[in-house]
């Protein structure tokens, strides 16, 4: 199984907590469980924000976290659909739906698919 790797910062400050699960029994609730591996460099800026605990080493599980996951899934799925042939995107999205149990990912996926249909 391929492993995801991410460099993630919030307003330029490196977050070392990790965003993707290591698929162990002690997985944090604030990890991304997506149906494909990713290599990503991400700096969260602007009006997008996440709440961190007082030690600033863990993301707080709240509405901002859910919104972040949905928006990230939307952006990634939208860019995939812009760069792949239409018939391949349909098959890929079907595979994502079948293999993802993450509701936030599925919300972002559906949002990108609705945007595709409206274009």
C-alpha positions as CSV (number, residue, x, y, z in Angstrom):
1,X,0.0,0.0,0.0
2,X,1.3,3.4,-0.9
3,X,1.8,5.9,1.9
4,X,0.8,9.6,1.8
5,X,3.4,12.2,2.7
6,X,2.6,15.9,3.5
7,X,4.4,19.0,4.4
8,X,1.8,21.1,6.2
9,X,2.0,24.6,7.7
10,X,-0.6,27.1,9.0
11,X,0.2,30.7,8.2
12,X,3.8,29.7,7.5
13,X,4.3,27.8,10.8
14,X,5.2,24.2,10.3
15,X,2.7,21.7,11.8
16,X,4.4,18.5,12.7
17,X,1.3,16.5,13.8
18,X,0.8,14.9,10.4
19,X,-2.4,15.0,8.3
20,X,-2.6,11.5,7.0
21,X,-3.2,8.4,9.2
22,X,-0.5,5.9,9.6
23,X,-3.3,3.2,9.7
24,X,-2.6,2.1,13.2
25,X,-4.9,1.6,16.1
26,X,-4.0,4.9,17.7
27,X,-4.9,7.0,14.7
28,X,-5.9,10.6,15.6
29,X,-9.4,11.8,14.7
30,X,-7.9,14.8,12.9
31,X,-6.2,12.8,10.1
32,X,-7.2,12.4,6.5
33,X,-8.4,8.9,5.5
34,X,-8.7,9.1,1.8
35,X,-9.0,6.3,-0.8
36,X,-5.6,7.2,-2.5
37,X,-2.1,8.3,-1.4
38,X,-0.9,11.8,-1.8
39,X,2.3,13.8,-1.9
40,X,1.4,17.4,-1.0
41,X,3.0,20.6,0.2
42,X,0.3,22.8,1.8
43,X,0.4,26.2,3.6
44,X,-3.0,27.2,5.0
45,X,-3.4,31.0,4.8
46,X,-5.9,33.7,4.5
47,X,-9.4,33.4,5.9
48,X,-9.0,29.6,6.1
49,X,-7.9,28.6,9.5
50,X,-7.8,25.6,11.9
51,X,-8.0,25.6,15.6
52,X,-5.1,24.2,17.5
53,X,-4.9,23.0,21.1
54,X,-3.0,25.3,23.6
55,X,0.3,23.5,22.9
56,X,-0.3,24.1,19.2
57,X,0.7,20.5,18.4
58,X,-2.8,19.1,17.6
59,X,-5.7,20.2,15.4
60,X,-9.0,20.6,17.3
61,X,-11.8,18.4,15.9
62,X,-14.5,20.9,15.1
63,X,-16.4,22.5,12.2
64,X,-13.3,24.3,10.9
65,X,-11.6,20.9,10.5
66,X,-14.5,19.3,8.7
67,X,-14.8,22.4,6.4
68,X,-11.0,22.2,5.7
69,X,-11.3,18.5,4.7
70,X,-14.3,19.1,2.5
71,X,-12.6,22.1,0.7
72,X,-9.3,20.2,0.3
73,X,-11.1,17.2,-1.2
74,X,-13.1,19.6,-3.5
75,X,-9.9,21.3,-4.8
76,X,-8.1,18.1,-5.4
77,X,-11.1,16.4,-7.2
78,X,-11.7,19.6,-9.2
79,X,-8.1,19.7,-10.4
80,X,-8.2,16.0,-11.3
81,X,-11.3,16.5,-13.4
82,X,-9.7,19.5,-15.1
83,X,-6.6,17.4,-16.1
84,X,-8.1,14.1,-16.9
85,X,-10.3,12.9,-19.8
86,X,-14.0,13.0,-18.9
87,X,-14.6,9.2,-19.2
88,X,-11.6,8.5,-16.9
89,X,-12.9,11.0,-14.3
90,X,-16.3,9.3,-14.1
91,X,-14.6,5.9,-13.4
92,X,-12.1,7.4,-10.9
93,X,-14.9,9.2,-9.0
94,X,-16.9,5.9,-8.9
95,X,-13.8,4.2,-7.4
96,X,-13.4,6.9,-4.9
97,X,-17.0,6.6,-3.8
98,X,-16.8,2.8,-3.5
99,X,-13.5,3.0,-1.5
100,X,-14.0,6.0,0.8
101,X,-15.8,5.8,4.1
102,X,-14.9,9.5,4.9
103,X,-18.0,11.6,4.7
104,X,-16.0,14.9,4.4
105,X,-14.1,13.6,1.4
106,X,-17.3,12.4,-0.3
107,X,-18.9,15.9,0.3
108,X,-15.9,17.5,-1.5
109,X,-16.1,14.9,-4.3
110,X,-19.8,15.5,-4.9
111,X,-19.3,19.3,-4.8
112,X,-16.6,19.0,-7.6
113,X,-18.9,16.7,-9.6
114,X,-21.8,19.2,-9.4
115,X,-19.5,21.9,-10.6
116,X,-18.4,19.7,-13.5
117,X,-22.0,19.1,-14.5
118,X,-22.9,22.8,-14.4
119,X,-20.0,23.7,-16.8
